[in-house]
Amino acid sequence: MKYLKNRTLKSLESGTLTIDLKSGEIELKIAQIQEHLSHTEDLRIQMHVFNNQPCALLYLEALVNTELIQTSIIKPLLESNSGDVEQFVNSVEVAKSSNVVQIGKGLLDGFCVAVMGNDSAAVMMPVAQSQGRSIKEPSNEQVIKGSHEGFIESLSTNIYLLRNRIKSPKLKVKYLTLGSVTNTKVAVIYMNNIADPKIVEECLKRISAIDLDYLYSVGNIDEMIEEHPLSPFPQTMQTERPDRAVAYLIEGKITVVVDGSPSVLVLPITFFSFYQSPDDFNSRWLIGSFFRIIRLISFIMATCLPAIYIAIVTYHSEVLPIGILYSVKVSLTYVPLPPILEALLMTTILELLKEAAIRLPSPIAQTIGIVGGLVIGTAVVEAQLVSHTMIVVIGLTAIASFATPINEFGTSLRILGFPTMLAAALFGFFGISIMMMVIFIHLCKIETLGIPYFTPFGPFHGKGNFKDIFLRLPIWMVNKDSQNGKSSPFIQSFFGRWKRS
């Protein structure tokens, strides 16, 4: 308080203020705001006179654009002598509040607060500084054809990227604030005329019930609302591609955007959604369907290929032709480790190399890849710690897991490979069969917001939409009325012509 009085006296001596602060009410208001903000030293206070009354402008210097304050607030106030503050400032959004907590929240959101000596409410004007990286394609979801835009850390920019593609009045945005310390702004976005109201209500209920001190990213929300936390499969999709998020919005799904996070959350999601890529719809349907099938085959390869090798070498060598069997047996002659330990060793080394390549700068990461793939691989084989065939098998397994468009799902497949290898080492093909049965039973039991994860196969729904599961059929064959169980006119006319011919 003494600091404020000294500052006011200096302002009076310099001619900034032309009247005295009679009751000292403005000092009390400023002191309350300072107390609420823990007397932070980056809170700036400028004293001016407006309408023959003292006026204090408060803002946090790191969060505001000082040039915007000068041109949109200070200059209009100095040029005006009567009226209300909100009538003269050049700002789209002006709010008034007498609640210290709301005023403090406004300051933390990049507002400039005008405190008047004769007004019980403070005027809040947005002057936030916009600092963010440019919009560019995300490095972990690159495509050959299609949009090369990606989400960034700005909430407003991410909503713009969605609204720029869906210019519909039915696109609805609901704002929430999560995190008692961080007060992170969250936007829940969905198509009001397409999304199921029950799913939207359940989603909002779960997100609103989150009680955290801090919220950094959509990963925190994902972990708090998922129904099966022990499942290796992701039950929501995190994406940095606006075109992918828009496609799911049009399908009736919900998108959750968190301020400060470049990824958005899409839910509810199904198993087959993780094998769909924007490239499928930016290419001809034959090409898109071909790569879709390749990705689905990669699911079996990433999960079972090392286990199949272990089972064949350990129990079922008779299934191999004599030429291949001779080559495999020769490569295993001087290897001291059993096949299961070979596979575990090489899989662990692969994960270590991948983590090292991610954490290091790009030039060094490329060197690590070359050293890991050539030097270490060759040295391990020459040292007769693993066989040549195991190197090939682990390499194909890694490629198959990386073929998944969503990296998190590929990691889940590599995790599932470990219990599958143990089952193969213990029981051979029978163990692999049991393990795959357990995996598919688990897939059929998972639900996300009440939607079966393995839709439309688990439980099987005869009237489900099968036109975008294994194949990407032509656009003119897509059933627009699949939700109502009707066939589109295009399909009716197509099959009518086929029957007549």
N, C-alpha and C positions, 0 to 999 in steps of 0.2 A: 504493500500500500504506500509506503514511504517513497518507493521508486516511482510509482505513478504520480504522486503529488509533485515530486521534484520535476518529473517530465512535463507535467501540466504547467508548472510555474515557468519552466524554460520556454514552453510554447507561448505562454502569455507575454513573456518578456520579448520574444522574437516577433510578436504581432500575429501569430497564427490564430490565436483565439482572441475574440474581441469582448467576451463577457466572462464573468466569473462562474465557476461551478458552485452553485448556491448550496445544494444539499449533499453534494458528493455522491449522488446515486449512480452516475456513470462509472465512477471508480469502483463502487461495490459490484456492479455488473461485471466489469472487466476482471476484478479479483476473483469472482466466482468462476468465471470461465478459465482463468489461469489455474485455479485450484483443481478444477475438473481435469485439466490437461497436465497435472503434476508439475506445474511451473516449468514447462519445457522452454528451452531458450530459443527454439526456432519459431515461436509464436511472435509474429510481428504486429505492432500496434501503431497505427498512424492516427493522429488527432487532427480533425478538421472542424469547420463550422458549416452547418447547413440549416437554413431556415432560422437563423439567429440562435441556434442551439448547438452545443458541443456534440460532435459526431466522431466516434472511434471506429476505425476499420481494422479488423483483426483477420489474420490469415496465417497459415503455416507455409513458410517460404519455399519449402522443398516440394510442395504439392500444387502450387499455383503458377500461373503465367503472369509475371509482374507487368509485362507490357499490356496485357488484356485488362488488368486492374486499373492501369493508368488511363487507358483510352475509353474503357466502358463504364468505369465507376467514378474515379476521382475527377476526371475532366468534366463529365456532365454535372456532378455535384457542385463543383466550384463555379460553374456557369449558371447555376440555378439558385434562386434565393427564397423560393416558397414552394409549398406542396409536400408530397410524400417522397421518400427516397425511391421506392419502387416505380414511381412514375417517370423518373429521369434516367435511371441506369439502362444501359444497352445490354440487356440480358434476356434470353428467351424464358428461362425458368427462374422465378423469384419466389421465395417462400419467407414466411414470418413465423417466429416461434419465441416463446418466453421460457421454454424448457431448456435448462442448461445441458442436459444429456443430448437432446436433439441438436442443439447448437454445436456441441463438441463433435457429434457425429458428422455434421455438415462440414466443419473445419477439416476433419480427417478425410472427407470425400473430395476435398479441393474447393470448398466454397470460401468466399469472402463474406464476413459477417460485419454488418453495420449496426453499431450500438448507439442509440440516441439517448440524450439526457432526459427528454420529455416523453419517451415512449417505452412502455413496459415490455414490448416485443422487439426482438432483433430481426433485421432483414438479412436473409442469406441469399447470395448470388453465386452461381457456379462460374468459376474461373480456373478450372483444373488444367494442369499442364499435361499435354498429350505427348508421352514419350514411349515409343514402342518400336519394335523391329518391323521391317516391311513384310508385306504378304508374299510368301513364296511357297513352293511345293515342299511338303514335309519329306525329309530324307528317308523315313522308314516306311512310307507308303507311296512310292513312286509308281507311275504308270507310263505306258508307251504312248497311248492316245488319251485325250481327255483334258480336263482342267488341270492347271498347274498352280492353283491357289491352295493355300493351307491356312488353318486357323492360327491366330497368334495369342498373346497373353491378354489382350484387351477384350473385355466383355462386350462393349458396344460394337467393336469392329467385328467380332465373331457373329453377333446377332445381325449386323449389316450383311455379312456374307451369306447368311441364310435367307434373309428377307430379299436380298437382291436376286435370288434364284426362285423364291416362292412369293410372287407379288399377289397374294391372296388375302382378303380380309379375314379369312378363317384361320390364319396362322396366329396362334395365341401365345403370349409370353406372360409367365407369372414369376415375379421376383420373390426371393427368399433371402434371409440373412442368417448365416451359420457361423458358429465359432464365437464363443463368449469373449475371447481375447482378440482374434483377428477380424471379426465382423465382416466375413467374406460374403460378397454378393453372389448369389446363385440365380440363374435363370432356367426355368423349366419351360420348354417350348414344345408345342404339339399342334396338330391340325384339329381344330375344334369340331369339324364335321366328319372326320375320319377316325380319329382315335377313340377307343372304347372308353366311355366315361368312368366305368368301374376301375379300369386299369390306371387311368389318370388320377382318380381319387386315391387309389392305393399307393401310387408312386408319390404323390404329394404328402400323404400321411406318413410314409416311411422317411422321406427326406426331412419333413418338419420335425420329426421325433428325434433327429440326430442331435446328440448332446456332446459337443466337443469343445475344448478350449481353443483349438486352432484347426483351420481347414486350409490346406495348401493346394490341393488338386482334386480332380474328379476321382482319383484313386481312393481318397479317404471316404467319399460318398459310396463308391463301389463296395468297399469293404464293410460298410455299415448297413447296407440295405440288402445284400445278397442273402439268399435263403439257405444255401448249402456251403458254408465257409470251408468245409473239409474237402470239397470236391476239387479235383485238379483242373476242371474245365472252367474257363471264365463264363460267368452268367450275365455279363453285360459287355458291350463292345466299346472300346475307347478308340476314337479315330481323330485324326487331324485333317481330314479331307472334307470340305464343305459339300462336295457333290455326293459323297457317300452318305453324309448326314441328311441331306435333302431327300435322297432316294428313300431312306427309311422313314422320314417324316411323312412322305406321301403314302407310304404303306400303312400309316396309322401308328407308328412307333413314337416314342417320346425321346427328346434330346435334352440333356442336362448340361448347361454351360456354367463354368466356374470362373470368376474373375481371377486373372493371374495364371490360368492354366491353358496351354495351347491345345489340349485334347478335350473333346466333348464325349459325354457318355450317352450311348444309345441303348434303350431298353423298352420293352422286353426283347430279347434276342433269341435266336434258335441256332442249333448246331450248324445247319447248312449255310447260314448267313456268313460264317467265317470263311467259307470257300468261294464267296462271290467277290468279284473285283470290278471296279469301274471299266477296266479294259474289256470285260465281257460284253458290255452294252455299247462300247464305242467301236466295236469291230462287227463284222458280219456274223450272223448267228452260228454258222458252222464253225468258224474259228473260235468264237466265244465258248461254244459247247465243248470243243476239243480240249481247250485248256481247263475248263471246269472239270472234265473227267480226269485229266492228268492230276489236278489238285486233289480230287477225292481219292485217287489211287495212292497219292503220297501219304494219306492218313494211315493206310495199312502198312506202307513201307516204313514210315517213321516209327510206328509202334512195334512192328513185328519182325522186321528184317534181321536185326542182330539175334533175336530169339530163335528165328527159324534156322539161322546158321549154327547156333549153339546146339539146338535139338538134333540137326542132321549129323553134325560131327560127333556128338556124344552118344546118340541112341539110334539114329535112322540113316546111317550111311548108305544103306541099300537103295535109297530113293535116287541117288545120283548115278549118272552114267559112269561107266568104268574109267573113261578118260579123265573126266572132271574129278572123280573120286581119287584117282592116283595122284593128280596134281595137288589136291588138298592135303592128302596124307603125307606127301613129301614135304610140303611147307610146314607141317606140324611136327615133323620128326624130331627136330632139335629145339622146339619151344618148350621151356620148362613149366609154363603156366597152363592150367586148364582153360578151356575156351571161355568159361564164364568170367574168370579173372582177366583174361585178355580183353574181353568186351568192356568190362567195367573200367579197366585201366585206360583204354583208348577213348571211351566216352567221356571220362573225367578230364583227360587231356584236351579233348575237343572243346569242352565247356570252358576250361581255363584259357585256352587260346581265344575263344570268342569274347570272353569278358575282358581279356587284356586288350584286344583289338578295339573294343568299344571305349575303354577308358583312356586310351592313348591318343595323341594327335594323329591326324590322318596320315602324314608321311611315315610316322613310326609304325602305325597300325598296319600299313601295307607291308612293311618290312617284317613285322611279326607274323603276318599271314604267310609270307614266302618262307620264312624260317621254320614256322610250324608245319606247313604243308610239305615242304621238301626236305629240309635238313633234318628236323627231328623225326619225321616219318621214315626217311631212309635209314637214319642211324638206329632207330628202334628195330627195324626189320633186320639190318645187318648184325645187330647185337643179339638177334634171335630171341627177343623178348616177346614178340608177337609175329604172327604169320602174315604173308602177303595178302591172303584172302580176307583176313580180318580188317586190314587197312581199307580194302575195297568196300567191304560191307559197312563199316563205320562211315566212310566217305559218302556212300549212297544214302545212308540214313540221315546224315546231316543235310544233304541236299534236299531230301524229301521233306524234312521239317521246315527248311527255309522257304519251301515253295508255298507255304500258307500265307495268304495276303496279310493276315494279322499276326504280328510277331508273338504276342502273348499266347495265342493258341498253339503256335509251333513249339514254344517252350513247354507247354502242357504235354504235348506229344512226346517230347524227349524225356520228361519226367516219368511218363507211363512206361517208357521203354525199360526202365530199371526193374520194376516188379515182373514185367513180361519176360525179361531175360532170366530172372531167378526161377520163375515157373518152368521155363524151358529147360533149365539146367537140372531141375528136380524130376520133372515128369515128361520131358520131350514134347511131342506134338499135342499130347493130351493136356499138358499144362498150359500150352498156348491157347488151346481151345477153351479151357476153363477161364483163363484170364480174359479172353475176348468176350466170352459170355458175360462175365462180371462187368466189363466196361460197357457193353451195350445195355445191360439191365440197368446200370447206373444212369446211362444217358436217357433211358425211358422214364426213370423216376424223377429226374430233375424238373423243376418248374421255376420260371422266372415271372413274377407278378401274376401267377395263376396260369401262365401259358406253358404247355409242355415243351421242354427243351429240344426234344427230338421230333417235333412236328414236321410233317404229318404222319410219321411212321410210329411214333410212340407216345400215346396210343394211336393205333392206325385209324386214320379218318378217310374213308372212301371218297368223300366229297371234297377233300382238301385240294389245295392248289399244287399240283405236281409239275407245273409247266416251267418252274424256275428252280428245280432241285438239282437233278443230274444234268439236264440240258438247258441251254438258254435258247428257247424257241423264238421264232421271229416275233417282232413287236405286233404284227397284225394278227397273230394267233394268241396273244395274251388275253386272258379272260378278265375283262373289266368288271364283270359282275360275279367274281368268284366268291365274294363275301355273302352273296345272296343265293349261291348255288346255281346260277344261271349261266348259260353259254353266251358268249358275245356273238353278234351278228356275223363277224368275220369268220369265227370258227364254224358256225352253222352253215354259212355259204361254202366254206372250204370243203367240209366233209360232205355237204350235199353234192358238190361237183364231183368229189372223189367216188361217191356211191354211184352216181349216174354214169360215170365213165367205166 
